[in-house]
Amino acid sequence: MSKTYFADLRVKRKELGLCLSCGKHPAPCDSCRSRNREYMRRKRAGIPAEEKTRQWHSKRHYYLKYKFGITEQQYDEMLKTQNYCCAICKSTTSGDKRSTRLSIDHCHKSGEIRGLLCSSCNKAIGLLKDSPDLLRSAIGYLIKHAMK
């Protein structure tokens, strides 16, 4: 089954007001929530630190593959091609306290990867709705009101 099937299923369950996990009970389903809470508590308690690191790398691998269709090696190659910095501001840090990696910028319509950006530049492009016209307008505004 494709990932769009599961996304559509979750959307349909949400529209119907059903639990996203089981799809049987009204949302939020207390039985699913408590079952998941207990499972996660047991899971976290028994995992040593080195195992958590290994799991993080594994999760990142699956996240990159699922969300963007690339491997960690392809990400590293893109980073090397960009001289290990943001494609817009040339910052070498992500600008995000939670992560040190640069964000993968992609077109939301086609899904095509455009490059790696720091979180500030990635958010700025997103807030401007990926629109070159809005960006030109913002540039004009900044030039018009620049300190002289």
C-alpha positions in Angstrom: 0.0 0.0 0.0 1.2 3.5 -0.8 1.9 6.2 1.8 -0.9 8.3 0.3 -3.3 5.5 1.2 -2.4 5.8 4.8 -2.5 9.6 4.7 -5.9 9.5 3.1 -7.1 7.0 5.7 -6.0 9.3 8.5 -7.7 12.3 6.8 -10.9 10.4 6.4 -10.8 9.2 10.1 -10.2 12.8 11.2 -13.1 14.1 9.1 -15.4 11.5 10.6 -14.2 12.3 14.1 -12.7 8.8 14.7 -9.5 7.8 16.5 -6.6 8.1 14.1 -5.0 4.9 15.5 -7.8 2.4 15.5 -10.5 4.2 13.5 -13.2 2.5 15.7 -13.8 4.9 18.6 -14.6 8.6 18.7 -11.5 10.7 18.8 -9.5 10.9 21.0 -9.6 7.3 21.9 -8.6 6.8 25.5 -7.8 3.1 25.2 -5.4 3.7 22.3 -3.8 6.7 24.0 -3.2 4.8 27.3 -2.0 1.7 25.5 0.5 3.9 23.5 1.6 5.8 26.7 2.4 2.5 28.5 4.2 1.1 25.5 6.4 4.2 25.1 7.1 4.3 28.9 8.3 0.7 28.8 10.3 1.3 25.6 12.1 4.4 26.9 13.0 2.8 30.2 14.8 -0.2 28.7 16.9 1.5 26.0 20.6 2.2 26.8 22.1 5.5 25.5 24.1 3.9 22.7 21.0 2.1 21.5 19.1 5.5 21.4 21.8 7.0 19.2 21.6 4.0 16.9 17.8 4.3 16.7 18.1 8.0 16.0 20.3 7.4 13.0 17.9 4.7 11.8 14.9 7.0 12.2 16.7 9.7 10.3 17.5 7.2 7.5 13.8 6.3 7.3 12.7 9.9 7.5 14.9 11.0 4.7 13.8 8.1 2.5 10.1 8.4 3.3 9.8 12.2 3.2 12.3 13.1 0.5 13.3 9.9 -1.2 17.0 10.3 -0.5 19.6 8.5 1.6 21.9 9.9 4.2 24.7 9.6 1.7 22.8 11.7 -0.8 22.2 14.3 1.9 25.9 14.4 2.8 26.7 14.7 -0.9 24.4 17.7 -1.2 25.9 19.2 1.9 29.4 18.8 0.4 28.3 20.3 -3.0 27.0 23.4 -1.0 30.4 23.7 0.8 28.7 22.6 4.1 26.6 25.8 4.4 23.1 27.2 3.7 22.4 27.8 0.0 21.1 31.4 0.7 22.9 33.0 3.7 26.0 30.7 3.7 25.6 30.0 7.4 27.3 26.8 8.5 24.8 26.2 11.4 21.2 25.3 11.2 20.0 28.2 13.4 17.8 25.8 15.3 18.4 24.8 18.9 16.9 21.3 18.3 19.0 20.3 15.3 22.5 21.0 14.0 21.6 19.8 10.4 20.5 22.0 7.6 16.9 21.7 6.5 16.0 20.1 3.1 14.2 22.7 1.1 11.8 21.3 -1.4 9.0 22.4 -3.7 5.6 21.6 -2.1 3.9 21.2 -5.4 6.3 18.9 -7.2 8.3 17.5 -4.2 11.5 18.3 -6.0 14.5 19.0 -3.6 16.0 22.5 -4.2 18.8 22.5 -1.7 19.8 22.7 1.9 18.9 25.7 4.0 19.3 26.9 7.6 16.1 26.9 9.5 15.8 30.7 9.3 16.0 30.8 5.5 13.8 27.8 5.1 11.1 29.4 7.3 11.4 32.7 5.4 10.8 31.0 2.1 7.9 29.1 3.6 6.3 32.2 5.1 6.6 33.9 1.7 4.7 30.9 0.3 7.5 29.9 -2.1 6.5 32.8 -4.3 9.1 34.7 -6.2 6.6 37.6 -6.6 6.2 38.0 -2.9 10.0 37.8 -2.4 10.5 40.5 -5.1 7.9 42.6 -3.3 9.7 42.1 0.1 13.0 43.1 -1.5 11.5 46.2 -2.9 10.0 47.0 0.5 13.3 46.6 2.2 15.2 48.7 -0.4 12.5 51.5 -0.1 12.7 51.6 3.7 16.5 51.0 4.0 18.4 53.1 6.5 20.6 55.6 4.7 
